[in-house]
Amino acid sequence: MTPFDDPESTSRASAGDEGRRWIVSGRVQGVGFRHHVWMAAQALSVVGDVRNLADGRVEIRARGPAAALERLLEAVRSGPRWARVEAIVVAPLGAESRFEEFSVR
């Protein structure tokens, strides 16, 4: 069991779930940040994706139950050991964004 495991979270995102888009800045590239987010999302049964942006930030698009998204945001804030999260811009994720799983792009 990992620190992100939620014993009540057994299914993937469904129609009633919420979506979030986070743009994370700081030391978030080249430090295992995307893998850290992917591991947390898998444990929380959140779907979406994470990718590096050309300007050094990381974009996360996530869909799942509100409680799982809050726990994912906690994992994003803490980051892996060598990361340093300086700022997170939060925005809603449009309903047109559909995902079957969580992926690293």
N, C-alpha and C positions, 0 to 999 in steps of 0.2 A: 504494500500500500504506500502511495506517495503522499506528500503533504497536500496535494491537490485533489486527491480522491474524495468523491462524494458518494457515500453508500446509497443515497436516494436517487442518484443520477444514473439511470440504466438505459435510456433511449436517446437517439439523436434528436436534433432540433425538429420541432413540429410547427404547424401553422400558427399557433398562438404565441410563439416565441418572439422575443425582441431582437433587434439588431443594433450593433454599435460599430462605429468606425473610430479608430484611435490612430493618431499620428504621434509617434514617440521620438523625442529628440534627446541627445546626450551621447554617451559612448555606448551605442547600441548596434554597431556593425563590427563584425570580426571578433565578437566576444561570446558567441553561442546564444545570442538573444533570441533569434528566430526559433531555434530548437527548444529553448526554454519555454517559449510561448506555445509551441506545438505540443510539448509534453503536457503542459497545464490544460490546454484545450482538450486533448484526448482524455485526460483523467476526468474532466468535467462534462464530457459529451457535448461540447460546443462545436459547431461547424463554422467554417469560414476559411480565411487564409491570412498569411503574414508574408510580407515582402520588404526587401530593402528598397529605399528610394535613392535616386541619384545624388540627392543633396546630403546624404548621410543619416537621414531619419529612417524610421521603420513604420510601415503602414500595416495596421491590423484591422481586418473586417471579420466580425464575429456575430453569430446568431445562436440564440439559445434562451433558456429561462433566465429571467432577470437576476435571480440569486447566483446562478452559474456565471453570468457575465460579470457580476460584482466580484466574485472570487477570482475570475480570470484577470480582471483589472488589478486586483491585489498582487497577483503573480507578475503582471506587467510592471507594476511599480517597483517591486523588489528586484526583478531581473536576476540573471545569473551572477555568479561571483564577480566577474571582471567588468560587468556593465555598470554604467552610471546613468540612471534616468534623470534627466533635468526637467523635462516638461512633457505633458500629455495633452494633446488637443482632442477633445471628445465631440463627436457628431453622431446624429442618428444614421442608421444604415437603411437605405431605401428598400422597400418591399420587393423591388425587382432583382435584388441580389439574392440569388439562391445557391445553396451549397449542399453537397451530399456528405462531405467530410471536412476535416480541417487539414489544410495543406500548406507547405512552405513553397513559396514561389521564388 
